[in-house]
Amino acid sequence: MSELVNKLADGKHPVEAVVRPDRTTEVFKESIQRGYVHVKFTDTLGGTELGIRLEPDDIDLQQADFVEGKGEVRLAGSLTLDYVPIKCFAVIELPELKGYGWLERQPTQ
């Protein structure tokens, strides 16, 4: 089993949304609407950036106000990290675009 997956699947970890070219809530919202975001786990050596294809049923924007830049966004999506199928969860606070996240191992197909 991957040491990195084990670490990130054990509890919650600090994350930040990686938003390009401008680090704004508007660009972050556009990424969410496209269904693909980058999230960086900041407590690993050098940080671990994951590209996440969002699952529509796992997006919660009810607490987010992108116009005022307040609230939080809850996101999740499945991917493979170090050959291990996982689901990545992230809770991102606006406007800082930082929060916490964790991984869950998924059954192999």
C-alpha positions in Angstrom: 0.0 0.0 0.0 1.2 3.5 -0.8 2.7 5.4 2.2 1.2 8.6 0.8 -2.3 7.2 0.5 -2.0 5.8 4.0 -1.0 9.2 5.4 -3.7 11.2 3.6 -6.4 8.6 4.4 -5.6 8.9 8.1 -7.6 11.9 9.4 -8.1 15.4 8.0 -5.3 17.4 6.4 -4.8 21.0 5.4 -5.5 21.7 1.7 -5.8 24.6 -0.6 -7.5 25.0 -4.0 -5.0 25.4 -6.8 -6.5 28.0 -9.0 -4.9 29.3 -12.3 -4.2 31.7 -13.8 -5.7 34.0 -11.1 -6.3 32.8 -7.6 -9.8 34.2 -7.2 -13.1 32.8 -6.1 -14.5 33.5 -9.6 -11.9 31.3 -11.3 -12.4 28.6 -8.6 -16.2 28.6 -9.3 -15.5 28.2 -13.0 -13.3 25.2 -12.3 -16.1 23.7 -10.2 -18.6 24.3 -13.1 -16.3 22.5 -15.5 -16.2 19.6 -13.1 -12.5 19.5 -12.5 -10.4 21.1 -9.7 -6.9 20.9 -8.4 -6.4 20.4 -4.6 -3.1 20.5 -2.9 -2.4 18.7 0.4 0.1 21.0 2.0 1.3 18.8 4.9 3.2 16.4 2.7 6.9 16.8 1.6 6.7 19.5 -1.1 2.9 19.3 -1.1 0.7 16.8 -3.0 -1.4 18.3 -5.8 -4.3 16.2 -7.1 -6.5 16.8 -10.1 -10.0 15.7 -9.2 -12.8 15.0 -11.6 -15.8 16.1 -9.5 -18.8 13.9 -9.0 -21.9 16.0 -9.3 -23.7 14.3 -6.4 -20.7 15.1 -4.2 -20.6 18.9 -4.8 -22.2 21.1 -2.1 -22.3 24.8 -2.8 -25.2 25.5 -0.4 -23.0 27.3 2.1 -20.9 29.3 -0.6 -21.5 32.8 -1.7 -19.1 33.4 -4.5 -20.2 37.0 -5.0 -19.4 38.0 -1.5 -16.5 35.5 -1.2 -17.9 33.9 1.9 -18.8 30.4 3.1 -17.5 27.0 2.2 -17.5 24.5 -0.7 -17.6 20.8 -0.2 -16.2 18.7 -3.1 -15.3 15.1 -3.8 -14.2 13.0 -6.7 -12.5 9.7 -7.5 -9.1 9.2 -8.9 -6.0 6.9 -8.7 -3.0 7.8 -6.6 0.1 5.6 -6.6 -2.0 2.9 -8.3 -4.6 3.0 -5.5 -8.2 3.9 -6.3 -9.3 6.6 -3.9 -11.9 9.2 -3.4 -10.7 12.7 -2.4 -12.9 14.9 -0.2 -12.2 18.6 0.4 -13.9 21.4 2.3 -12.7 24.8 1.0 -13.3 28.1 2.7 -14.0 31.3 0.7 -12.2 33.6 0.0 -9.0 32.1 1.3 -9.4 29.0 -0.9 -8.0 26.9 2.0 -9.5 24.2 4.2 -9.1 20.5 4.9 -9.4 17.3 3.1 -8.9 13.5 3.3 -8.8 10.4 1.1 -10.8 7.2 1.3 -9.6 4.0 -0.4 -12.1 2.6 -2.9 -12.5 -1.0 -3.8 -10.5 -2.2 -6.8 -12.6 -3.1 -9.9 
